[in-house]
């Protein structure tokens, strides 16, 4: 098959890692694969190197930017139409809201036989104003008319999309975000090494978070929970892996709250370093305001690190209460603090949850299975589209 993937930007993030792995797997299976992306990078880091090594032809569309800009968006439409006319893909597969809306409409105009869109997270969500939510929902409904099939990284995203009337349920398929699971093997001997680097003692409990330092990634909720949690368990220490535009803001806020000494900022690391760093965690804390499927939680569980999470979006599909971690109602920072303390006080329970989480995630999240299921979906759609 001749397959073209379109994404807004190749920063370090779950949607981007998923897309690059998909392109790599499809190319290894002998398909002709093109990956089109906008040029934007930032403090979150870049996946351009991994994309170049994926085996896909990599094309940059300079006008494809995350922010809404009518002139640049029109240029992007023209560029995509030119590329689709030249490449003549059998399948166009879009990711993220901007690339999804523009890419699907242009693919339909170009007569592409099969148009697929992956929902990594809803483009309209609780963090936006009603006007913005309504606008994006309308655009997604419009783009949905041009979509042969939807891939969702979680069942929860399908429920939300159907409720929002993006398309009938039969056009949606859950294919969970793939991870290179063979890179995630617990190495307990590395625990002390990373704790020494972070200035954390063996008797202290590391509560780690992996996310961009940006709005809606949950850091505001984490900071509100830290004081009550530390009051009940003074041995807690917080480690944040990632970077972003809000780092200085968070450092200042922690200082004002008197919590700066309890948080270690690891900063930006390449995705390949994450498995090793997870050996230093005791608990993985996930508090994002919205996320299709918390990829960092899956990575933690693969390394036998249990999770504490809000119960929103796809989190309950990987954080099984009492089995792989603890869930609390979205936004309830008091109960978030309580769940952290509950796990911090019970090392045997943490170990049992970690082992169970690893078993589940090895079965559910291997990237090769993801690629196989996506390939099968393309073939089914192409078979249905041919006379």
Buried (B, 14 or more C-beta within 10 A) or exposed (E): BBBBBBBBBBBBBBBBBBBBBBBBBBBEBEBBBBBBBBEBBBBBBBBBEBBEEBBBBBBEBEBBBBEEEEEBBEBBBEBBBEBBEEBEBBBBBBBBBBBBBBBBBBBBBBEBBBBBBBBBBBBBBEEBEEEEBEBBBEBBBEBBEBBBBBBBBBBBBBEBBBEBEBBEEEBBBBBBBBBBBEEBEBEEEBBBEBBEEBEBEEEBBBBBBBBBBBBBBBBBBBBBBBBBBBEBBEEBBBBBBBBBEBBEBBBEBBEEEEBBEBBBBBEBBEBEEBBBBBBBBBBBBBBBBBBBBBBBBBBBBBBBBBBBBBBBBBBBBBBBBEEBBBBBEBBBBEBBBBBBBBBBEEEEBBEBBBBBBBBBBBEBBBBBBBBBBBBEBBBBBBEEBEE
